[in-house]
Amino acid sequence: MPPPENAIPEETLAECVEAVPGFASFWASEGDSWYVDEDGSFASCGVFMLLCEYIKEDPERMSDGHWRALGRVARVYFDRDEACRGMIGACLIEGVQFQPFSAKVQRHFDPEVLRHFSFDR
């Protein structure tokens, strides 16, 4: 499946870093190993997937403000188009479901977004 046209990877990375500033250094140290191609390109999905790994590594570093901001990012992509909606489900929502911190996701993400993906703690 091709990446969504309305998801520009550099913008996705900037939006995620704005929501969760500590993710910038994690992306810089781990992104190349995981999701950046040899030519330096990467996909928005990879940004969200690595952000999930960042969160799982130490969920305590995520404040309520980080969760709210990430929930707003998820809502923006959910509203863009069907391709972005699918990407946010597969690359972010699935990565934060069934985790010890999933109650925080449920508290701070838009209920409509979570319902759409049948999110469960």
C-alpha positions, 0 to 999 in steps of 0.5 A: 500500500502506498503512503498517504499523499496527505501525510508528508513525513517531515511534517509528521515528524515535526508534529510528533516532536512538537507534541512530545519534544523528547521524541526528537533525540530518540528519532535522531538516535533510533530512526536511522536504524529502524525507519530511515532509508539509505537515501534519507527518506522515511514514511509518516507511518515509521514516525508513528511506529517509532513514537510508539516504541519511544512511549513503550520504553518509558511511558512515565516520561509522557505527561498529560500534556504530551498525551493530549497533544498526541491525541490532537495529532491523531485527530488531525490525521484521522480527519484528513482522508481515508488513507491517513485514517488507516495509517493512524490506526495501523501505525499509532493506535494499534501501537498504544493499545493493550499497554499498561498506559492505555488508560491514558490514551483513552483519557486524552485521545478523541473518543470518536477516533478510538471508537472507530478503531475499536480501541480497548485498554 
